[in-house]
Amino acid sequence: MSISHENKKLAQIPKLPGVYIMRDGIANIIYIGKAKNLKNRISSYFNANINSKAAAIITAMRKIDYVLCTSEREALIVERHLINKVKPYFNSMWKDDKSYPYIKLSIAEDFPRLTFTRKKIEDGALYFGPYPQIFYIKKLVHWLVKLFKIRQCKINFNENNLPNEKKVKSCLYYHTQTCFAPCLGKITSRDYKTKVKDIKLFLNGKFKKLENEWKTQMFSFSKVLRYEEAMDIRDRLYALQNMSERVIISEITQNEMNQSVQRADSINELKDVLGLKHQPAIIEGFDNSNIQGASAVASMVRFQNGIADKKNYRRFKIKTVVGIDDFASIHEVVFRRYSSLTRKNEKLPDLVLIDGGKGQLGAAIDALRELQLQIPVVALAKKNEEIFLPTKDKALVLSKYSGALKLLQSVRDEAHRFAVNYHRKLRAKYFGI
């Protein structure tokens, strides 16, 4: 994370009591804290020891909001209220005192390895973390090992006592050139540890220094026509640029904070009433629009954390359906949407919402079944605001004051608005009005 870019924004934070709210890359709240002096407290995170709790938060955090309070006591009350409402990951993590994984770099070995572990012991290795979710830490370790081409095997050996060549010569990592093959004497311990220094820089957040070093190396390799090595470093730079995201710091009002909490409440309630395994942070809603069967179109809108994500809206002209057939139209657009996401290996939603009843829901389920996808899907019928679920014969009816219902209505109504507007544009173009 590039922290130097944020110095000006840090300087603008007032030295007043308040509550700060830290979010990850998709705006989920991951930690809430209070402070007598907001500027000093928030700034302290950017100077934290690499093994501290603060450093663990900084690793996952991409945005900081803060709420000004009249006193430290008020900040304490607001903080407790928000934590109880939102239950952020890191607040819960340290409250229940679970064991969370670290990244371990075994620098005491001649040829260090990068692994993850739940135990931090005095063994001469470097530890980074702890990190909140094992799924993501596994992916990060895998990415780093592949990027830096360090060994992935568990064989214990040193430079003066290499393993039997017959046992390691068939190693897949060696033949796919994803490892420097120290077990075969292809690299010295000294040269290997030089490359490990880059991993240490990366895990310590020294992206800028690492970027400068790699650019120098890339130009040097290019000058002596070592293009393959230059291209390898170019790929590293590209990956680094995608990993090095800036932190956004902004003040939010009490009203904005309340809205954020209400959205979190609605998402949690929706998860519970629908019996979902995960929070529906990303919801995609579909609707059709046609007038007497002409210019049949459909729309898809995406909501992320209860907020319309307009850059990810999509419009569809119905291609395979003749006349008015709402079920077939839903089947077509759902199939087209998720076959496209699957083909591009892009993120699927946590919940799909269809405007309609059992028939429309069945059409969407059939499309997902053909794609062999298991995305939760429900339908919302406007007449009585009934929610139809695949596993229940009877519709679910929620209170009109329910936050979960209001969230579904927002998605449904936005999909309808978007579809109607697109249909009107096409008709106006067709009739020249």
C-alpha positions in Angstrom: 0.0 0.0 0.0 1.4 3.4 -1.0 1.1 5.5 2.1 3.2 8.5 1.1 0.4 9.7 -1.2 -1.9 10.1 1.7 0.2 12.5 3.8 -1.8 15.5 2.7 -5.1 13.9 3.5 -3.8 12.7 6.9 -2.8 16.3 7.6 -6.4 17.5 7.0 -7.9 15.2 9.6 -9.0 17.3 12.6 -7.4 16.8 16.1 -10.8 16.3 17.6 -12.7 13.4 19.2 -14.5 11.0 16.9 -15.0 7.6 15.5 -13.1 6.2 12.5 -14.5 3.5 10.2 -12.1 1.4 8.1 -13.3 -0.4 4.9 -11.8 -2.9 2.5 -11.6 -2.7 -1.3 -15.4 -3.3 -1.8 -16.4 -0.9 1.0 -17.2 -3.5 3.7 -16.6 -2.2 7.2 -13.7 -4.2 8.7 -12.9 -2.1 11.8 -14.4 0.6 13.9 -12.5 2.6 16.6 -12.8 5.7 18.7 -10.2 8.4 19.4 -9.7 11.5 21.5 -7.6 12.9 18.7 -8.6 11.5 15.3 -5.6 12.8 13.4 -3.1 11.2 15.8 -5.0 7.9 16.1 -5.5 7.4 12.3 -1.9 8.5 11.6 -0.6 5.9 14.1 -1.8 3.1 11.9 0.5 4.1 9.1 3.5 3.9 11.4 2.6 0.6 13.0 5.0 -2.2 13.7 4.7 -4.9 11.0 3.5 -7.5 13.6 1.0 -5.3 15.3 -2.8 -5.5 15.1 -2.8 -2.1 13.4 -0.6 -3.4 10.6 -3.0 -6.3 10.1 -5.8 -3.8 9.6 -3.8 -1.7 7.2 -3.1 -4.7 5.0 -6.8 -5.1 4.3 -8.0 -1.5 4.5 -8.6 0.7 1.5 -10.8 3.5 2.8 -11.2 5.4 6.1 -14.3 7.4 7.0 -14.6 9.3 10.3 -17.4 10.9 12.3 -16.7 13.9 14.5 -18.1 13.8 18.1 -18.4 16.5 20.7 -16.4 14.5 23.3 -14.5 11.4 23.9 -17.5 10.0 25.8 -19.8 10.6 22.9 -17.2 8.9 20.6 -17.3 5.8 23.0 -21.1 5.6 22.8 -21.1 6.0 19.0 -18.3 3.4 18.6 -20.2 0.8 20.8 -23.4 1.5 18.9 -21.8 0.9 15.5 -19.8 -2.2 16.5 -22.9 -3.8 17.9 -24.8 -3.0 14.7 -22.2 -3.8 12.1 -20.0 -6.4 13.9 -16.9 -5.6 11.8 -14.5 -8.5 11.2 -11.4 -7.2 13.0 -13.4 -6.0 16.1 -14.9 -9.5 16.3 -11.5 -11.1 15.6 -9.8 -9.6 18.6 -12.8 -9.9 20.8 -13.1 -13.7 20.5 -9.3 -14.1 20.5 -9.3 -16.8 17.8 -6.1 -17.9 16.1 -5.6 -16.3 12.7 -3.0 -17.1 10.1 0.4 -15.4 9.6 2.6 -15.5 6.5 5.9 -17.1 7.4 9.2 -16.5 5.6 11.8 -19.0 6.7 14.9 -16.8 6.3 17.0 -19.0 8.6 17.2 -21.6 5.8 19.7 -21.5 3.0 16.7 -21.4 0.6 13.8 -19.8 2.4 10.2 -20.8 1.8 7.0 -18.8 2.1 4.1 -20.5 3.9 1.2 -19.7 6.2 0.8 -20.7 9.8 -1.4 -20.1 12.8 1.5 -20.3 15.2 4.2 -17.6 15.7 7.2 -19.1 17.3 10.9 -18.1 17.9 12.5 -20.0 15.0 14.5 -17.3 13.2 11.7 -16.8 10.6 9.9 -13.6 9.7 6.2 -13.5 10.4 3.7 -11.1 8.8 0.1 -10.7 10.0 -2.1 -11.9 11.5 -4.6 -11.9 8.6 -8.4 -12.3 8.9 -9.4 -14.8 6.3 -7.5 -18.0 5.4 -8.9 -18.2 1.9 -7.3 -14.9 0.9 -4.0 -15.5 2.7 -3.6 -18.8 0.8 -4.2 -17.1 -2.5 -1.7 -14.3 -1.6 1.0 -16.9 -0.6 0.4 -18.8 -3.8 0.6 -15.6 -5.9 3.9 -14.5 -4.2 5.5 -17.9 -4.5 4.7 -18.0 -8.2 5.7 -14.4 -8.8 9.1 -14.7 -7.1 9.7 -18.3 -8.2 10.8 -19.5 -4.8 10.6 -23.2 -3.9 7.3 -24.7 -2.8 8.5 -28.1 -1.7 8.8 -29.2 1.9 12.2 -31.0 1.4 14.7 -30.0 4.1 18.1 -29.4 2.6 20.9 -26.8 2.6 23.5 -25.6 0.1 26.2 -28.1 1.2 23.8 -31.1 1.3 21.4 -31.1 -1.7 18.9 -33.9 -2.1 19.4 -36.9 -4.4 19.1 -35.6 -8.0 17.0 -38.6 -9.1 14.3 -37.7 -6.5 13.9 -34.0 -7.5 14.8 -33.9 -11.2 11.2 -34.8 -12.2 9.8 -31.9 -10.1 6.9 -30.1 -11.9 7.9 -26.7 -10.6 11.4 -27.1 -12.1 10.1 -28.2 -15.5 7.5 -25.4 -15.7 10.1 -22.8 -14.7 8.1 -21.7 -11.6 11.1 -22.4 -9.3 14.8 -21.5 -9.4 15.5 -25.2 -8.6 17.9 -24.8 -5.7 17.6 -28.5 -5.0 19.4 -29.1 -8.3 22.1 -26.5 -7.6 20.7 -24.2 -10.2 21.1 -21.2 -7.9 23.3 -20.3 -5.0 21.9 -19.5 -1.5 23.3 -16.0 -1.8 21.6 -15.3 -5.2 18.4 -16.9 -3.9 18.3 -14.8 -0.8 18.7 -11.7 -3.0 15.4 -12.5 -4.6 13.8 -13.2 -1.2 14.6 -9.6 -0.3 12.0 -8.5 -2.8 9.4 -10.6 -0.9 10.4 -8.9 2.4 10.0 -5.5 0.8 6.6 -6.5 -0.6 5.3 -7.8 2.7 6.5 -4.8 4.5 4.6 -2.6 2.1 7.7 -1.0 0.5 6.0 -1.0 -2.9 7.7 2.2 -4.2 11.2 1.0 -3.4 10.5 -2.3 -4.9 9.0 -0.7 -8.0 12.1 1.4 -8.5 14.5 -1.5 -8.1 12.5 -3.6 -10.6 12.4 -0.9 -13.2 16.2 -0.5 -12.9 16.6 -4.3 -13.3 14.2 -4.4 -16.3 16.1 -1.7 -18.2 19.4 -3.4 -17.4 18.2 -6.7 -18.8 16.8 -5.0 -21.9 20.1 -3.3 -22.7 22.0 -6.7 -22.7 19.2 -8.3 -24.8 18.0 -10.5 -21.9 14.4 -10.0 -22.9 12.8 -12.9 -21.2 14.1 -11.8 -17.8 13.0 -8.2 -18.6 9.5 -9.4 -19.5 9.3 -11.4 -16.2 10.0 -8.2 -14.3 7.6 -6.2 -16.4 4.9 -8.7 -15.3 5.9 -8.2 -11.7 5.5 -4.4 -12.1 2.1 -4.9 -13.6 1.0 -7.1 -10.7 2.5 -4.6 -8.2 0.6 -1.7 -9.6 -2.7 -3.7 -9.2 -1.8 -4.6 -5.6 -0.7 -1.1 -4.6 -4.1 0.6 -4.0 -4.4 4.0 -2.4 -6.2 4.6 0.8 -9.1 7.1 0.7 -9.8 9.2 3.7 -13.0 11.2 4.1 -15.3 12.7 6.7 -18.9 11.4 6.9 -21.9 13.0 8.6 -24.0 11.4 11.3 -26.8 10.9 8.8 -24.4 9.2 6.3 -23.2 7.0 9.1 -26.8 6.1 10.1 -27.6 5.2 6.4 -24.5 3.0 6.3 -25.6 1.2 9.4 -29.1 0.8 8.0 -27.7 -0.7 4.8 -25.6 -3.2 6.8 -28.7 -4.1 8.9 -30.8 -4.7 5.8 -28.1 -6.9 4.2 -27.8 -8.9 7.5 -31.6 -9.3 7.7 -31.8 -10.4 4.1 -29.2 -13.1 4.7 -31.2 -14.4 7.6 -34.7 -14.3 6.1 -33.6 -16.0 2.9 -31.4 -18.5 4.7 -28.3 -17.6 2.7 -24.8 -18.9 3.6 -23.1 -15.6 3.0 -24.1 -11.9 3.2 -25.6 -10.7 -0.1 -23.1 -7.9 -0.5 -23.6 -8.0 -4.3 -27.1 -8.3 -5.7 -28.0 -8.3 -9.4 -31.6 -7.6 -10.4 -33.3 -8.4 -13.8 -36.4 -7.0 -15.4 -38.0 -7.1 -18.9 -39.8 -4.4 -20.8 -41.9 -4.5 -24.0 -45.0 -2.9 -25.4 -47.3 -5.2 -27.4 -44.2 -7.5 -28.0 -42.3 -4.7 -29.8 -38.6 -3.8 -29.0 -38.4 -6.4 -26.3 -35.5 -5.6 -23.9 -34.2 -6.4 -20.5 -32.1 -4.8 -17.9 -29.7 -5.9 -15.2 -28.7 -3.7 -12.3 -26.1 -4.4 -9.7 -26.1 -3.2 -6.0 -23.0 -3.5 -3.9 -23.4 -3.2 -0.1 -26.9 -1.8 -0.6 -25.8 1.0 -3.0 -26.5 1.1 -6.8 -23.3 0.3 -8.7 -24.2 2.0 -12.0 -21.0 1.3 -13.8 -21.9 -2.4 -13.7 -25.5 -2.0 -15.1 -26.2 -3.9 -18.3 -28.8 -3.7 -21.1 -30.0 -6.5 -23.3 -31.9 -6.7 -26.6 -33.9 -9.9 -26.6 -32.5 -12.0 -29.4 -34.1 -15.5 -29.3 -37.7 -14.8 -28.2 -40.5 -14.1 -30.7 -43.5 -12.1 -29.4 -44.3 -11.7 -25.7 -42.8 -14.4 -23.6 -41.6 -13.1 -20.2 -40.3 -16.5 -19.0 -38.2 -17.1 -22.1 -36.8 -13.6 -22.0 -35.7 -14.0 -18.4 -34.1 -17.3 -19.3 -32.2 -15.7 -22.2 -30.8 -12.7 -20.3 -29.9 -14.7 -17.2 -28.1 -17.2 -19.3 -26.3 -14.6 -21.3 -25.2 -12.6 -18.2 -23.7 -15.5 -16.3 -22.2 -17.4 -19.2 -20.4 -14.1 -19.9 -19.1 -13.7 -16.3 -18.1 -17.4 -16.2 -16.2 -17.1 -19.5 -14.4 -14.0 -18.4 -13.7 -15.5 -14.9 -15.4 -12.5 -13.3 -17.0 -12.3 -9.9 -20.5 -13.7 -9.6 -23.2 -12.0 -7.4 -24.2 -13.2 -4.0 -27.9 -13.1 -4.9 -29.9 -12.8 -8.1 -33.3 -11.0 -7.9 -35.9 -11.5 -10.6 -38.9 -9.1 -11.1 -41.9 -11.5 -11.1 -43.3 -14.6 -9.6 -42.9 -18.4 -9.7 -42.7 -18.6 -13.5 -40.0 -16.0 -13.9 -38.1 -17.6 -11.0 -38.3 -21.0 -12.6 -36.9 -19.6 -15.9 -33.9 -18.0 -14.1 -33.3 -21.3 -12.2 -33.3 -23.3 -15.4 -30.7 -20.9 -17.0 -28.4 -21.2 -14.0 -28.8 -24.9 -13.9 -27.8 -25.1 -17.6 -24.6 -23.2 -16.7 -24.1 -25.5 -13.7 -24.0 -22.4 -11.4 -25.3 -22.4 -7.8 -26.1 -18.7 -7.3 -28.9 -18.0 -4.8 -31.9 -16.6 -6.8 -35.3 -15.2 -5.7 -38.2 -13.4 -7.3 -40.2 -10.4 -6.0 -43.8 -10.0 -7.3 -44.9 -6.4 -7.2 -48.7 -7.0 -6.6 -48.4 -8.1 -3.0 -44.6 -7.8 -2.6 -44.3 -11.6 -2.3 -40.9 -13.2 -2.3 -40.6 -16.5 -4.1 -37.8 -18.9 -3.2 -36.7 -22.0 -5.1 -37.1 -24.3 -2.0 -40.5 -23.1 -0.8 -43.9 -23.6 -2.2 -45.4 -20.7 -0.2 -44.3 -17.1 -0.9 -42.5 -15.2 1.8 -44.2 -12.0 2.9 -42.2 -9.5 5.0 -43.4 -6.5 7.0 -43.5 -3.3 4.9 -41.1 -1.8 7.4 -38.5 -4.6 6.8 -35.1 -3.4 5.8 -34.6 -6.6 3.8 -37.8 -6.0 1.8 -36.9 -2.4 1.2 -33.5 -3.4 -0.2 -35.1 -5.9 -2.6 -37.6 -3.3 -3.6 -34.8 -0.8 -4.4 -33.1 -3.4 -6.6 -36.3 -4.4 -8.3 -37.5 -0.8 -8.9 -34.1 0.3 -10.2 -34.1 -2.7 -12.7 -37.6 -1.7 -13.8 -36.6 1.9 -14.3 -33.5 1.0 -16.2 -35.4 -1.4 -18.5 -38.2 1.1 -19.3 -35.8 3.9 -20.1 -33.9 1.6 -22.5 -37.1 0.5 -24.1 -38.3 4.1 -24.6 -35.0 5.1 -26.2 -35.2 2.2 -28.7 -38.8 3.0 -29.6 -38.0 6.7 -30.0 -35.1 5.8 -32.3 -37.3 3.3 -34.3 -40.2 5.8 -34.8 -38.0 8.8 -35.1 -39.5 10.7 -32.2 
